[in-house]
Amino acid sequence: MIRPKTLLINDAFPHPHAVFALNLPIEKGRGTHTYDGITYELVGPDAPYRRQVSIISIQGKTLLH
C-alpha cells in the first residue's frame, strides 16, 4: 500500500497544535502516523483515514490528539 505524504495545515510537525490529515485511521484509541520517515504513535479518539486532527500533547514519539 502506498501511503500519501502528511498533509499539514500549518507549517511544522510535530508540535502542539499542529493540524494534519491522518495517513492511517486511529482504531480502539491507538494508531500510527508516519512523517518524514519517522513513525509516531497516536493516542486519542478513533478517527478515520484522512481525518484532520490536531496534536494536544507530545510525549517522546507518542502524539496525543
N, C-alpha and C positions, 0 to 999 in steps of 0.2 A: 504494500500500500504506500503510495506517495503521499506524504503529509505536507500540506501547504505551510509556507513561512508564516510566522506570527504576524497578525495584522494589529499593529499598535495604533491606538487612538491618540496617545500622547507620545513624546519622543524618547523616553528612556525605559529600560526594563532590566531587571526588576527593581522597583522601588514602591513604597507605599503609595497608593492611589493610582498606580499605572493601570490603564484600562486596555484590555486586549481581547481578541476573539480566541476561544478555545480551539486547539487543533485536535483534541480528543475530548469526549464527554467526561463529566465527573459523575460517577455512579457510586451509590452507597456512601457518599460523603468523601470519596477519595478519587484522585485521578492523577495524571501526569501531564506536563506541558513541556515541550522542547523548544528552546530558543537559542539560536546561535550555537548549536551543538551541545548545549547543556540541558539535561533533563531535570525539571523541578517537580516535586511532589505538590499536589494541590489538595487542600482540605477545605471543605465547606459544603454548602447545599448542592444537591445534584443539579447538573446543568447539561444541556445537550451540546453536541458539536457545533462550533461557530457562535455560540452564545457569547456576548460581551460580558466580561466580568472585571472587577477591579480588585486589586490587592489591598487588604486592610492591614496585614502584618507579614513580616518575613522572619523566619527562624531557620537560619542556615539555608538549605536548599528546599525548605518547605514554605510554600506560599499559602496564606490564609485569605480566603475571599469571602 
